[in-house]
Amino acid sequence: MRIQRTAMALVLALSFMGAGLHCSQDKGQGVSGEYQVQGSNPDGSPYRGTVQITRDGDAYKFEWNIAGQQYSGVGVREGDTLTVDWGQQDPVVYQVQDDGNRLVGSWAAGQANEELNR
C-alpha cells in the first residue's frame, strides 16, 4: 500500500512537472510579433502587407494592414495549426513552420493563399 502511494505521488509529480515544462515553452514568443505578408486572392491577384500577432490568453489577435486596408481576426493554435476567424465565411488556416518564423496558410476554402515571414 505504501509503495502504491509513493508510486502514485511520483507519477503525479512527474505529470505536473511535464505540464509545467509545456506551459513554460508555450509562454515564449511563439507566433507573436510582426510579420511581412505575401499572398494571392481567390482571383489570383497578388497582395502584400504586414500583420501584427498578439497573444491574448489561449487566443491570438491578428491585425493585418494590406494595401492600406485594415483587417482583424482572432486565432486559436492547436499544435502546428493556427486557425483564424476574420469575419468571413472561411477562416485562414496556417501551418506554423520554422519555430514560428514562417506561417503558411490558405483561406477562401483553399482558393487563396498567404505566407507570413518575420
KEKE-3310 file (N, C-alpha, C; in steps of 0.2 Angstrom, whole numbers, plus 5000, padded with zeros to 4 digits):
npx = (5004:5009:5020:5012:5006:5017:5022:5011:5011:5024:5021:5011:5018:5028:5019:5014:5026:5029:5018:5021:5033:5028:5020:5029:5037:5028:5025:5034:5040:5033:5021:5019:5021:5028:5025:5029:5018:5013:5003:4990:4975:4958:4955:4968:4976:4990:4995:5002:5008:5007:5006:5002:5003:4997:4997:4984:4979:4973:4971:4975:4977:4975:4981:4979:4987:4984:4988:4984:4972:4963:4962:4955:4957:4954:4963:4966:4977:4982:4993:5003:4995:4986:4971:4962:4948:4941:4930:4924:4917:4925:4939:4956:4968:4983:4999:5011:5028:5046:5049:5039:5043:5039:5023:5012:4998:4980:4965:4948:4941:4952:4955:4963:4979:4992:5007:5016:5030:5044)
npy = (4994:5006:5008:5009:5021:5030:5028:5033:5046:5050:5048:5058:5070:5070:5071:5084:5091:5089:5096:5109:5111:5111:5122:5132:5132:5136:5149:5157:5168:5162:5163:5176:5193:5204:5202:5200:5200:5190:5186:5178:5182:5175:5176:5176:5187:5196:5201:5211:5215:5219:5210:5211:5200:5196:5188:5183:5177:5161:5163:5171:5188:5195:5208:5214:5224:5228:5234:5247:5244:5239:5224:5212:5199:5183:5170:5153:5141:5125:5113:5113:5120:5135:5143:5155:5166:5178:5185:5182:5170:5158:5153:5158:5147:5142:5134:5132:5135:5133:5136:5146:5157:5157:5157:5147:5148:5146:5152:5157:5145:5137:5143:5154:5160:5163:5169:5171:5180:5183)
npz = (5000:5004:4995:4983:4985:4986:4973:4966:4970:4964:4950:4949:4952:4942:4931:4934:4933:4919:4913:4918:4911:4898:4898:4901:4889:4880:4883:4878:4864:4853:4841:4841:4836:4823:4806:4789:4775:4762:4748:4738:4731:4729:4715:4710:4710:4717:4733:4746:4763:4780:4796:4813:4826:4842:4857:4867:4881:4878:4865:4849:4843:4828:4817:4802:4789:4774:4759:4763:4769:4783:4793:4804:4816:4826:4832:4835:4841:4838:4841:4827:4819:4816:4817:4810:4813:4804:4801:4789:4778:4778:4788:4790:4788:4795:4794:4806:4804:4805:4818:4821:4814:4801:4794:4784:4775:4770:4763:4760:4757:4753:4740:4740:4745:4758:4765:4779:4785:4797)
capx = (5000:5014:5023:5007:5005:5023:5022:5006:5014:5029:5018:5008:5024:5031:5014:5014:5032:5029:5014:5025:5038:5025:5017:5034:5039:5022:5025:5039:5037:5029:5020:5018:5026:5026:5026:5028:5013:5013:4998:4986:4967:4955:4956:4975:4979:4994:4994:5007:5007:5010:5002:5004:5000:4997:4994:4979:4977:4974:4970:4980:4974:4978:4979:4983:4987:4985:4987:4981:4966:4964:4958:4957:4954:4956:4965:4967:4983:4982:4999:5006:4989:4983:4965:4960:4942:4942:4924:4922:4914:4930:4944:4963:4971:4990:5003:5017:5034:5052:5049:5035:5045:5035:5016:5009:4991:4976:4959:4943:4940:4958:4956:4968:4985:4995:5013:5019:5038:5047)
capy = (5000:5012:5008:5012:5029:5033:5027:5037:5053:5051:5049:5065:5075:5070:5074:5091:5094:5089:5101:5115:5112:5113:5129:5137:5133:5139:5156:5161:5172:5158:5166:5183:5198:5207:5198:5203:5196:5190:5181:5179:5182:5169:5178:5175:5194:5196:5206:5212:5220:5217:5208:5210:5195:5197:5183:5185:5170:5155:5165:5176:5193:5197:5215:5215:5230:5225:5239:5252:5241:5235:5218:5209:5192:5180:5163:5148:5137:5118:5110:5117:5123:5141:5144:5162:5169:5185:5188:5179:5163:5153:5156:5157:5141:5142:5129:5136:5132:5137:5139:5152:5162:5157:5154:5146:5147:5147:5155:5156:5137:5135:5146:5159:5158:5168:5167:5176:5179:5188)
capz = (5000:5005:4988:4978:4987:4984:4965:4963:4971:4959:4944:4949:4952:4935:4927:4935:4930:4912:4912:4919:4905:4892:4898:4900:4882:4876:4885:4874:4859:4849:4834:4842:4833:4817:4800:4782:4772:4754:4747:4732:4732:4725:4708:4708:4711:4722:4738:4751:4768:4787:4801:4820:4830:4849:4861:4872:4884:4873:4858:4846:4839:4821:4814:4796:4785:4767:4754:4767:4772:4790:4794:4811:4817:4832:4830:4840:4839:4840:4838:4822:4815:4818:4813:4812:4811:4802:4799:4783:4779:4779:4791:4787:4792:4794:4797:4809:4802:4807:4825:4822:4810:4795:4794:4778:4776:4765:4765:4754:4756:4749:4734:4741:4750:4762:4769:4784:4787:4801)
cpx = (5004:5018:5018:5006:5011:5024:5017:5008:5019:5026:5014:5013:5027:5026:5014:5020:5032:5024:5017:5030:5034:5022:5023:5037:5034:5022:5030:5036:5032:5028:5018:5023:5023:5029:5025:5023:5013:5008:4995:4979:4964:4955:4963:4979:4983:4993:5000:5005:5010:5005:5005:5000:5002:4994:4989:4976:4978:4973:4975:4976:4978:4976:4983:4982:4989:4983:4983:4974:4967:4959:4960:4954:4957:4957:4966:4972:4982:4988:5002:5001:4986:4977:4963:4953:4943:4936:4921:4919:4919:4936:4951:4966:4979:4993:5010:5023:5040:5052:5044:5037:5042:5028:5014:5002:4987:4969:4954:4942:4946:4959:4961:4973:4988:5001:5015:5026:5040:5052)
cpy = (5006:5013:5011:5019:5032:5033:5032:5045:5055:5052:5056:5070:5075:5073:5082:5095:5095:5095:5108:5116:5114:5120:5134:5138:5137:5147:5160:5165:5168:5162:5174:5187:5200:5203:5202:5198:5196:5184:5182:5178:5176:5170:5177:5182:5193:5202:5206:5216:5217:5214:5208:5205:5196:5191:5186:5179:5165:5157:5170:5181:5195:5204:5215:5222:5228:5231:5245:5250:5238:5230:5215:5203:5189:5173:5159:5143:5130:5114:5115:5120:5129:5143:5151:5164:5176:5188:5186:5172:5158:5156:5155:5152:5141:5136:5133:5132:5136:5140:5145:5158:5163:5153:5153:5144:5148:5149:5155:5149:5135:5138:5152:5157:5164:5165:5173:5175:5184:5191)
cpz = (5000:4998:4983:4979:4984:4976:4963:4964:4966:4952:4944:4949:4945:4930:4927:4932:4923:4910:4912:4913:4899:4892:4898:4893:4878:4878:4882:4869:4855:4842:4835:4839:4827:4811:4794:4779:4765:4753:4740:4734:4728:4717:4705:4709:4717:4727:4743:4757:4774:4791:4808:4823:4837:4852:4866:4875:4879:4866:4855:4842:4833:4819:4808:4793:4778:4762:4757:4770:4778:4790:4801:4812:4824:4830:4837:4837:4842:4837:4833:4817:4819:4814:4815:4809:4810:4799:4793:4784:4781:4783:4787:4791:4790:4797:4799:4807:4805:4813:4826:4818:4803:4796:4787:4778:4769:4767:4759:4752:4751:4742:4734:4746:4753:4765:4773:4786:4792:4798)
residu = (MET:ARG:ILE:GLN:ARG:THR:ALA:MET:ALA:LEU:VAL:LEU:ALA:LEU:SER:PHE:MET:GLY:ALA:GLY:LEU:HIS:CYS:SER:GLN:ASP:LYS:GLY:GLN:GLY:VAL:SER:GLY:GLU:TYR:GLN:VAL:GLN:GLY:SER:ASN:PRO:ASP:GLY:SER:PRO:TYR:ARG:GLY:THR:VAL:GLN:ILE:THR:ARG:ASP:GLY:ASP:ALA:TYR:LYS:PHE:GLU:TRP:ASN:ILE:ALA:GLY:GLN:GLN:TYR:SER:GLY:VAL:GLY:VAL:ARG:GLU:GLY:ASP:THR:LEU:THR:VAL:ASP:TRP:GLY:GLN:GLN:ASP:PRO:VAL:VAL:TYR:GLN:VAL:GLN:ASP:ASP:GLY:ASN:ARG:LEU:VAL:GLY:SER:TRP:ALA:ALA:GLY:GLN:ALA:ASN:GLU:GLU:LEU:ASN:ARG)
# end
